[in-house]
């Protein structure tokens, strides 16, 4: 269900007109739908049914406490990649015993904090990390639950910056070396082997890479079983994509059914780590048209948000649907590049878009709930945007706009 809809030519979020929010907070402003967020999570839960599972929302996609709290309330687990993300999950009311900790660069302090909170599993990405885990656990008379994050050498067929399952990637352990490392882990006194994991990339729009990766993990699982190494779970990671433009990604049910079909004979618990697929379509970014400018044959729509507010187009050349928040009764569409005020030629939100707009109008950048605010910065000394959560016919400011003076509050002149 889409919770962002036009009524009489005006964009609404659930039961609130976007213009009402803008009148209160101004722009740029991230606006999230509580119902869209929980609806996307529930689609995975419904698809998984009674099969043993754990949904671990990928915190990196959007780590706001209000997002995490909403998901914790319905029983979600969490996939984290830093000690800061663990602290956020705890602060938001999440259950640490439903947390998996991924990432190639876990520090001593992060590992210790995760052990102290009794997290469900560490997804180990190197032999050196495994040995450090054992050392720290031994020092504190604890046992570290682990899965090896295996690199299955599968092409995710996604953007190269978000493809993580090939041999040349920094992530995971070469699948050809995994068996010997599991055998080493079995001998370590303060390690408990719980499962096997992988994550081959983000924004995948086909099932075949997931199934190919799972098949390689299952082959390793059989080898481990023959060596007397028994697993409790398989963590297939995240990566399921969403439709930004013309993509046709599998639905949550198609994705889950394909995984369970391959996995059910093993009886292994299934862990999945969706992030984008849960939160991307739960948010928009509202922005105002500052100027309309013609330069040669090119028309520019200059808006008040830039690459510091929303990095995806500049970083990945990503497509985002952009529309007028109030659609004019009589359209006069012109082809524009929508650009921001940041002093970089790569500062754009969308190129070659037909819009019927005038100065001071407002635009919505759709499907901006994932990798939006969480990747924003203060580049060019620009305060970061406000954030709002809409629940039915009301909304709450969940993060006020930063002030100018807040930009240097922690700085010291010496």
GIFEN-V145672 format. One record per backbone hydrogen bond with DSSP energy under -1.0 kcal/mol. NH is the residue of the N-H (numbers start at 1). CO is the residue of the C=O. E is the energy in kcal/mol with one decimal. If there is no record, write none. Layout:
BEGIN
nh=NH co=CO e=E
nh=NH co=CO e=E
END
This chain:
BEGIN
nh=5 co=12 e=-1.6
nh=7 co=10 e=-2.8
nh=10 co=7 e=-1.5
nh=11 co=325 e=-2.6
nh=12 co=5 e=-3.2
nh=13 co=16 e=-3.3
nh=14 co=3 e=-3.0
nh=15 co=392 e=-2.3
nh=16 co=13 e=-2.5
nh=18 co=11 e=-2.5
nh=20 co=17 e=-1.0
nh=21 co=17 e=-1.1
nh=22 co=18 e=-2.4
nh=23 co=19 e=-2.4
nh=24 co=20 e=-1.0
nh=25 co=21 e=-2.5
nh=26 co=22 e=-2.8
nh=29 co=286 e=-1.8
nh=30 co=386 e=-2.8
nh=31 co=284 e=-2.6
nh=32 co=388 e=-2.7
nh=33 co=282 e=-2.6
nh=34 co=390 e=-2.6
nh=37 co=33 e=-2.1
nh=38 co=34 e=-2.3
nh=39 co=35 e=-2.3
nh=40 co=36 e=-2.0
nh=41 co=37 e=-1.8
nh=42 co=38 e=-2.6
nh=43 co=39 e=-1.5
nh=45 co=41 e=-1.9
nh=46 co=42 e=-3.2
nh=47 co=43 e=-1.7
nh=48 co=44 e=-2.2
nh=49 co=45 e=-1.4
nh=51 co=48 e=-2.1
nh=54 co=270 e=-1.8
nh=56 co=272 e=-3.1
nh=57 co=77 e=-2.2
nh=58 co=274 e=-1.7
nh=59 co=57 e=-1.0
nh=59 co=79 e=-2.2
nh=61 co=58 e=-1.9
nh=68 co=64 e=-2.4
nh=69 co=65 e=-2.9
nh=70 co=66 e=-2.0
nh=71 co=67 e=-1.9
nh=72 co=68 e=-2.8
nh=73 co=69 e=-2.3
nh=75 co=72 e=-1.5
nh=76 co=71 e=-2.4
nh=77 co=55 e=-3.1
nh=78 co=98 e=-2.1
nh=79 co=57 e=-3.0
nh=80 co=100 e=-2.8
nh=86 co=82 e=-1.6
nh=87 co=83 e=-2.4
nh=88 co=84 e=-2.0
nh=89 co=85 e=-2.4
nh=90 co=86 e=-2.3
nh=91 co=87 e=-2.6
nh=92 co=88 e=-2.1
nh=93 co=90 e=-1.5
nh=94 co=89 e=-3.1
nh=98 co=95 e=-2.2
nh=99 co=96 e=-1.7
nh=100 co=78 e=-2.4
nh=101 co=121 e=-2.3
nh=102 co=80 e=-2.9
nh=111 co=107 e=-2.5
nh=112 co=108 e=-2.4
nh=113 co=109 e=-2.4
nh=114 co=110 e=-2.3
nh=115 co=111 e=-2.4
nh=116 co=112 e=-2.6
nh=117 co=113 e=-1.7
nh=118 co=115 e=-1.4
nh=119 co=114 e=-1.8
nh=120 co=99 e=-1.0
nh=121 co=99 e=-1.6
nh=122 co=145 e=-2.6
nh=123 co=101 e=-2.8
nh=124 co=122 e=-1.0
nh=124 co=147 e=-2.9
nh=130 co=126 e=-1.9
nh=131 co=127 e=-2.3
nh=132 co=128 e=-2.1
nh=133 co=129 e=-2.7
nh=134 co=130 e=-2.1
nh=135 co=131 e=-2.2
nh=136 co=132 e=-2.8
nh=137 co=133 e=-2.6
nh=138 co=134 e=-2.3
nh=139 co=135 e=-2.1
nh=140 co=136 e=-1.2
nh=141 co=138 e=-1.3
nh=142 co=137 e=-3.4
nh=144 co=190 e=-2.8
nh=146 co=192 e=-2.9
nh=147 co=122 e=-2.5
nh=149 co=124 e=-3.1
nh=150 co=197 e=-3.4
nh=151 co=173 e=-3.5
nh=153 co=165 e=-1.0
nh=154 co=165 e=-1.7
nh=162 co=159 e=-1.8
nh=164 co=200 e=-1.6
nh=165 co=200 e=-1.4
nh=169 co=166 e=-2.0
nh=173 co=149 e=-2.4
nh=175 co=151 e=-1.6
nh=177 co=174 e=-2.1
nh=181 co=177 e=-1.5
nh=182 co=178 e=-2.6
nh=183 co=179 e=-2.1
nh=184 co=180 e=-1.7
nh=185 co=181 e=-2.6
nh=186 co=182 e=-2.3
nh=188 co=185 e=-1.1
nh=191 co=188 e=-1.1
nh=192 co=144 e=-2.6
nh=194 co=146 e=-3.4
nh=195 co=146 e=-1.4
nh=196 co=233 e=-1.3
nh=197 co=148 e=-2.5
nh=198 co=235 e=-1.9
nh=202 co=162 e=-2.3
nh=204 co=239 e=-3.4
nh=211 co=207 e=-2.2
nh=212 co=208 e=-2.6
nh=213 co=209 e=-2.3
nh=214 co=210 e=-2.6
nh=215 co=211 e=-2.4
nh=216 co=212 e=-1.5
nh=217 co=213 e=-2.1
nh=218 co=214 e=-2.6
nh=219 co=215 e=-1.9
nh=220 co=216 e=-1.7
nh=221 co=217 e=-2.5
nh=222 co=218 e=-2.0
nh=223 co=219 e=-1.6
nh=224 co=220 e=-2.7
nh=225 co=221 e=-2.3
nh=226 co=222 e=-1.8
nh=227 co=223 e=-1.1
nh=228 co=225 e=-1.5
nh=229 co=224 e=-2.9
nh=232 co=194 e=-3.4
nh=233 co=194 e=-1.5
nh=234 co=269 e=-2.6
nh=235 co=196 e=-3.0
nh=236 co=271 e=-2.0
nh=241 co=204 e=-3.0
nh=255 co=251 e=-2.5
nh=256 co=252 e=-2.6
nh=257 co=253 e=-2.7
nh=258 co=254 e=-1.8
nh=259 co=255 e=-1.8
nh=260 co=256 e=-2.8
nh=261 co=257 e=-2.2
nh=262 co=258 e=-1.2
nh=263 co=259 e=-1.6
nh=264 co=260 e=-2.9
nh=266 co=263 e=-2.2
nh=269 co=232 e=-2.3
nh=270 co=52 e=-2.3
nh=271 co=234 e=-2.7
nh=272 co=54 e=-1.8
nh=273 co=237 e=-2.6
nh=278 co=275 e=-1.4
nh=279 co=275 e=-2.2
nh=280 co=276 e=-2.6
nh=282 co=279 e=-1.3
nh=283 co=280 e=-1.1
nh=284 co=31 e=-2.2
nh=285 co=365 e=-2.1
nh=286 co=29 e=-3.1
nh=287 co=363 e=-2.5
nh=289 co=361 e=-3.3
nh=290 co=302 e=-3.0
nh=291 co=302 e=-1.7
nh=293 co=300 e=-2.9
nh=295 co=298 e=-3.2
nh=298 co=295 e=-2.0
nh=300 co=293 e=-3.9
nh=301 co=337 e=-2.8
nh=302 co=291 e=-2.8
nh=303 co=339 e=-2.7
nh=304 co=288 e=-1.6
nh=309 co=306 e=-1.4
nh=310 co=306 e=-2.2
nh=315 co=311 e=-2.8
nh=316 co=312 e=-2.9
nh=317 co=313 e=-1.4
nh=318 co=312 e=-1.1
nh=323 co=364 e=-2.1
nh=325 co=362 e=-2.4
nh=327 co=9 e=-3.4
nh=334 co=355 e=-2.4
nh=336 co=353 e=-3.0
nh=337 co=299 e=-2.1
nh=338 co=350 e=-3.0
nh=339 co=301 e=-2.5
nh=340 co=347 e=-1.3
nh=344 co=342 e=-2.3
nh=347 co=344 e=-1.5
nh=348 co=346 e=-1.6
nh=349 co=338 e=-3.1
nh=350 co=338 e=-1.6
nh=353 co=336 e=-3.0
nh=355 co=334 e=-2.2
nh=360 co=289 e=-2.3
nh=361 co=358 e=-1.9
nh=363 co=287 e=-3.2
nh=364 co=323 e=-2.8
nh=365 co=285 e=-2.7
nh=366 co=321 e=-2.9
nh=368 co=283 e=-2.4
nh=369 co=280 e=-2.4
nh=371 co=61 e=-3.0
nh=375 co=372 e=-1.6
nh=376 co=373 e=-2.1
nh=377 co=308 e=-2.2
nh=381 co=378 e=-1.5
nh=386 co=28 e=-1.3
nh=387 co=399 e=-2.5
nh=388 co=30 e=-2.1
nh=389 co=396 e=-2.6
nh=390 co=32 e=-3.1
nh=391 co=394 e=-2.6
nh=394 co=391 e=-1.9
nh=396 co=389 e=-2.6
nh=398 co=387 e=-1.6
nh=399 co=387 e=-1.6
nh=402 co=384 e=-1.7
nh=407 co=404 e=-1.6
nh=408 co=405 e=-1.2
nh=411 co=408 e=-1.4
END
